[in-house]
Amino acid sequence: MDKADTSPTRGHIIVVDDDELFRESVSTNLIEAGFTTAGFADGISAIRHIATGPNADVILLDWKMPGMTGIEVLQRLRNDAVAIPVIFLTVLSDQIYEEAGLLGGAVDFIEKSRSFSILLRRIELIVTAHKVREARPAPDNQNIMQIGRLTLRYDSRRATWDQANVGLTLTEFNIVALLTESLHRDVSYREIYDIVHGEGFMAGDGEIGYRTNVRAFIKRIRQKFREVDPQFSQVENYPSFGYRWRNGTGE
């Protein structure tokens, strides 16, 4: 573990990258920007550190590392119910990698060649959005919403389908909540994207980029519901606009 800064902070960031110079450079810039940091050269060390209890606002995670890859680290964290937002830092720019990261539960995918100012802005927006999502109120101040076979428990951020836990992440729960709270209208890609990243955030190549981002999250949500019910079809696409939650008879 790299020496961590513990001064008053705007947030705490965990940096996991086997490139020592890159890791130290990012950590130094974050500290100068007002954050505290903890750096790790491999995924196992980071997982052990997080398991001891220290919380963080964001994890910056290298995709390609020896031993345990970034995507394997993310899967382990999510399996252990660690909901800290993860940003992948990588030299891989192919869309297939970005989609894999997002489907695995990451909230962003940033090429290492991008400037620190871009990374900093995204961290700031994600930290703010994550705090807002954690405090997202239930409609009409009710902790439980029942919509057909779906039950949303806002106090624990759990979703069940026919009383079976769907296993949604916090972000996925909030997307489903947005869709179900908007039964009488279609929800745009941009609205869903803002739930994930916060208003004003933009990743990828403009509109195409954030649509790809949202599609990855919706795909993962559908997969989780279909693991409980193979016939699940409530999340419908409105081509070129967004998604809707189907509220038909018996749904």
PyMOL commands that set and color helices and strands:
alter all, ss='L'
color gray80, all
select helices_A, chain A and resi 20-32+43-51+70-79+95-103+116-134+139-141+170-180+189-197+206-228
alter helices_A, ss='H'
color red, helices_A
select strands_A, chain A and resi 12-16+36-40+58-62+86-90+108-111+144-147+150-153+158-161+164-165+187-188+235-238+242-245
alter strands_A, ss='S'
color yellow, strands_A
deselect
rebuild
show_as cartoon
